[in-house]
């Protein structure tokens, strides 16, 4: 079993200084200080001062935590001292991406809101409150549970006044959280369509379509791509976590039209203008040249604005049927 490194814990403070000094038995040419295996360089702005055998850390912060060791070099070679773990204590703060969130909730239906924080040491207490009117709040802590270091609040809006802001505070041995984790509860609705779609990895038989997520309507959303070739329906492809679609088994040098939707348990997003994509010619073969027939020769098929209208109508019907079935299954087993 590997021996655990010795640990030292200090409080985070703008005025705190940490001194570490190496003990050298032989003359050395250079001493390096390491944090998590990386050499430290003097940076007065960051509060790091390296002076040969001494390391000074000023204004110790959360980023100062880590495994520290010193590395010495002379004619005989290089040696690294045993590491020690420096733990910087700090009051709880919201984890990245959870300080402000929008939560969609349907009337008389429970939602489970998770409060996730970083702290050293771990939190020992959580408090929840609800604000719908400035200066007026009510305590909801009794409706929460704790699982695996995460506080989970079960909240049920019954009327319009129950939509507002949930706030979560936590406390550890250092103190109370200074800035709460806020969750804005809004009526659940249909999601917005994906945005800024683009094409990548285009080959003669496949393509990848990637988009950015729109607002999810306050509920977990999924994504659907409907593909046409001219007036012919080709396929529909679903995606769970993000609107990114790999489309295989396409014809070389062929033009396709793709409509992309988001949907949740409340329904689907609005229709967007189809994306035009074209595969590359097959390797070793030249793309067929366009017809050089006179302009007054008869043409077949549908093009121009009418093609977009038919595509929109057809894809809307297919999406409505597919999403209707999914929503029915979700509600049946909810």
WOUR-V66194 format. One record per residue. RES is the residue in one small letter. SS is DSSP state (a for helix, b for strand, c for the rest). PHI is phi in whole degrees, -180 to 180 (* if undefined). OMEGA is omega in radians with two decimals (* if undefined). Layout:
RES_SS_PHI_OMEGA ; RES_SS_PHI_OMEGA
This chain:
x_c_*_-3.11 ; x_c_-74_-3.12 ; x_c_-71_-3.10 ; x_c_-76_-3.13 ; x_c_-68_3.05 ; x_b_-62_-3.07 ; x_b_-124_3.09 ; x_b_-131_-3.13 ; x_b_-117_3.10 ; x_b_-135_3.11 ; x_b_-82_3.07 ; x_c_-75_-3.10 ; x_c_-156_-3.12 ; x_c_-69_-3.09 ; x_c_-107_-3.06 ; x_c_-79_3.07 ; x_b_-123_3.10 ; x_b_-116_3.10 ; x_b_-112_3.05 ; x_b_-132_-3.07 ; x_b_-130_3.12 ; x_c_-87_3.08 ; x_c_-109_-3.03 ; x_c_-112_3.14 ; x_c_-95_-3.13 ; x_c_-131_3.12 ; x_c_-67_-3.11 ; x_c_-124_3.12 ; x_c_-89_-3.06 ; x_b_-155_3.06 ; x_b_-122_3.06 ; x_b_-112_3.01 ; x_b_-103_-3.07 ; x_b_-117_2.95 ; x_b_-128_-3.07 ; x_c_53_3.07 ; x_c_84_-3.13 ; x_b_-104_3.13 ; x_b_-69_3.12 ; x_c_-96_3.06 ; x_c_-115_3.12 ; x_c_-61_3.11 ; x_b_-150_-3.06 ; x_c_-63_3.11 ; x_c_-64_3.13 ; x_c_-86_3.11 ; x_c_78_3.12 ; x_b_-113_3.13 ; x_b_-124_3.12 ; x_b_-108_3.14 ; x_b_-131_-3.14 ; x_c_53_-3.03 ; x_c_-89_-3.06 ; x_b_-122_3.06 ; x_b_-118_3.12 ; x_b_-118_3.08 ; x_b_-114_-3.14 ; x_b_-102_3.13 ; x_c_55_-3.04 ; x_c_-56_-3.14 ; x_c_-127_-3.13 ; x_a_-59_-3.10 ; x_a_-70_3.13 ; x_a_-78_3.14 ; x_c_-65_3.09 ; x_b_154_3.11 ; x_b_-93_-3.10 ; x_b_-109_3.07 ; x_b_-157_3.06 ; x_b_-120_-3.10 ; x_b_-121_-3.10 ; x_b_-117_-3.10 ; x_b_-131_2.98 ; x_b_-144_-3.08 ; x_c_-63_-3.07 ; x_c_-81_-3.12 ; x_b_140_-3.08 ; x_b_-125_3.12 ; x_b_-135_3.13 ; x_b_-118_-3.12 ; x_c_-73_3.00 ; x_c_-59_-3.10 ; x_c_-83_2.97 ; x_b_-129_-3.07 ; x_b_-97_3.09 ; x_b_-101_3.11 ; x_b_-107_3.09 ; x_b_-99_-3.12 ; x_b_-82_3.11 ; x_b_-153_3.13 ; x_b_-71_-3.06 ; x_b_-61_3.00 ; x_b_-136_3.12 ; x_b_-63_3.06 ; x_c_-65_-3.10 ; x_c_-54_3.08 ; x_c_85_-3.10 ; x_c_-118_-3.11 ; x_c_-68_3.13 ; x_b_-137_-3.13 ; x_b_-136_3.05 ; x_b_-106_-3.11 ; x_b_-120_3.09 ; x_b_-89_-3.12 ; x_b_-139_3.07 ; x_c_-86_-3.13 ; x_c_-60_3.10 ; x_c_66_3.07 ; x_c_-116_-3.09 ; x_b_-73_2.98 ; x_b_-124_-3.12 ; x_b_-112_-3.07 ; x_b_-107_-3.09 ; x_b_-100_3.07 ; x_b_-107_-3.11 ; x_c_-115_-3.12 ; x_b_-133_2.95 ; x_b_-105_3.09 ; x_b_-164_3.07 ; x_b_-144_0.05 ; x_c_-78_-3.06 ; x_c_-66_3.12 ; x_c_-63_3.09 ; x_c_-117_-3.12 ; x_b_-158_3.06 ; x_b_-126_3.03 ; x_b_-135_3.12 ; x_b_-119_3.05 ; x_b_-143_3.13 ; x_b_-126_3.10 ; x_b_-124_2.97 ; x_b_-118_3.10 ; x_b_-126_-3.14 ; x_c_-54_3.11 ; x_c_86_-3.14 ; x_b_-121_3.13 ; x_b_-141_3.06 ; x_b_-131_-3.07 ; x_b_-80_-3.13 ; x_c_-122_-3.02 ; x_a_-58_-3.10 ; x_a_-68_-3.14 ; x_a_-95_-3.09 ; x_b_-112_3.04 ; x_b_-132_3.14 ; x_b_-122_3.13 ; x_b_-138_3.08 ; x_c_59_3.13 ; x_c_79_3.12 ; x_b_-120_3.07 ; x_b_-91_-3.09 ; x_b_-120_3.12 ; x_b_-102_3.02 ; x_b_-98_-3.04 ; x_b_-127_-3.12 ; x_b_-129_3.05 ; x_c_-81_-3.13 ; x_c_-110_-3.10 ; x_c_-149_-3.08 ; x_a_-59_-3.12 ; x_a_-69_-3.14 ; x_a_-86_3.05 ; x_c_-98_-3.07 ; x_c_-178_-3.05 ; x_b_-118_2.98 ; x_b_-92_3.11 ; x_b_-127_3.13 ; x_b_-120_3.02 ; x_b_-120_3.06 ; x_b_-134_-3.09 ; x_b_-138_2.97 ; x_c_-128_-3.08 ; x_c_-65_-3.13 ; x_c_-82_3.13 ; x_c_155_-3.13 ; x_b_-81_3.04 ; x_c_-59_-3.08 ; x_c_-79_-3.13 ; x_c_-117_-3.07 ; x_c_-71_2.93 ; x_b_-89_-3.03 ; x_b_-109_-3.14 ; x_b_-131_-3.10 ; x_b_-89_-3.09 ; x_b_-88_-3.12 ; x_b_-125_3.07 ; x_b_-60_-3.12 ; x_c_-69_3.14 ; x_c_-152_3.12 ; x_c_-71_-3.13 ; x_c_-79_2.99 ; x_c_-82_-3.14 ; x_c_-70_3.04 ; x_c_-60_-3.05 ; x_b_-127_3.01 ; x_b_50_-3.13 ; x_b_-76_3.13 ; x_b_-143_-3.10 ; x_b_-111_3.07 ; x_b_-139_3.07 ; x_c_50_-3.14 ; x_c_-79_3.08 ; x_c_-127_3.13 ; x_c_-77_-3.10 ; x_c_-134_-3.10 ; x_c_-156_3.10 ; x_b_-159_3.07 ; x_b_-114_3.08 ; x_b_-108_-3.13 ; x_b_-125_3.14 ; x_b_-133_3.00 ; x_b_-100_3.13 ; x_c_-68_2.93 ; x_c_-94_3.09 ; x_c_-60_-3.02 ; x_c_-84_-3.11 ; x_c_75_-3.12 ; x_c_84_-3.14 ; x_c_-129_3.09 ; x_c_-66_-3.09 ; x_c_-115_3.04 ; x_b_-128_-2.98 ; x_b_-136_-3.10 ; x_b_-141_3.05 ; x_b_-116_3.09 ; x_b_-113_-3.01 ; x_b_-113_3.08 ; x_b_-125_2.93 ; x_b_-122_-3.00 ; x_c_65_3.11 ; x_c_-95_-3.03 ; x_b_-94_3.04 ; x_b_-70_-3.09 ; x_b_-104_-3.06 ; x_b_-168_2.88 ; x_b_-127_-3.05 ; x_b_-129_-3.14 ; x_b_-106_3.09 ; x_b_-139_-3.03 ; x_c_-93_-2.97 ; x_c_-94_-3.11 ; x_c_-150_-3.13 ; x_c_-78_3.08 ; x_b_-128_-2.99 ; x_b_-129_2.99 ; x_b_-97_-3.09 ; x_b_-112_-3.13 ; x_c_-98_2.98 ; x_c_58_3.10 ; x_c_-96_3.11 ; x_c_-85_3.11 ; x_c_-64_3.06 ; x_c_51_-3.08 ; x_c_-117_3.11 ; x_b_-97_-3.13 ; x_b_-130_3.09 ; x_b_-127_-3.09 ; x_b_-123_3.00 ; x_b_-109_-3.04 ; x_b_-123_-3.08 ; x_b_-132_2.89 ; x_b_-112_3.05 ; x_b_-152_3.03 ; x_b_-137_-3.07 ; x_c_-69_3.11 ; x_c_-94_3.13 ; x_b_137_-3.05 ; x_b_-107_3.09 ; x_c_-73_3.09 ; x_c_-68_3.11 ; x_c_-74_3.07 ; x_c_-119_3.13 ; x_c_-64_-3.09 ; x_c_-58_3.06 ; x_b_-90_3.12 ; x_b_-94_3.08 ; x_b_-133_-3.10 ; x_b_-137_3.12 ; x_c_-77_3.13 ; x_c_-79_3.04 ; x_c_-63_3.12 ; x_c_-62_-3.14 ; x_c_-58_3.08 ; x_c_85_-3.13 ; x_c_-122_3.09 ; x_c_-85_3.11 ; x_c_-67_3.12 ; x_c_-59_3.13 ; x_c_-74_3.12 ; x_c_-68_3.14 ; x_c_-63_3.13 ; x_c_-109_3.14 ; x_c_-66_3.10 ; x_c_-57_-3.07 ; x_c_-67_-3.11 ; x_c_-92_3.10 ; x_c_-72_-3.09 ; x_c_-65_3.10 ; x_c_-117_3.12 ; x_c_-117_3.10 ; x_c_89_-3.09 ; x_c_-123_3.13 ; x_c_-142_3.09 ; x_c_71_-3.07 ; x_a_-59_-3.12 ; x_a_-64_3.12 ; x_a_-65_3.12 ; x_a_-64_3.14 ; x_a_-64_3.13 ; x_a_-64_3.12 ; x_a_-62_-3.13 ; x_a_-63_3.14 ; x_a_-65_-3.12 ; x_a_-66_-3.11 ; x_a_-68_3.11 ; x_a_-62_3.12 ; x_a_-63_-3.12 ; x_a_-65_-3.13 ; x_a_-64_-3.14 ; x_a_-59_3.13 ; x_a_-66_-3.11 ; x_a_-66_-3.10 ; x_a_-71_3.08 ; x_a_-58_3.11 ; x_a_-65_-3.13 ; x_a_-64_-3.13 ; x_a_-63_3.11 ; x_a_-61_3.13 ; x_a_-65_3.14 ; x_a_-60_-3.11 ; x_a_-70_-3.11 ; x_a_-67_-3.09 ; x_a_-100_-3.13 ; x_c_-69_*
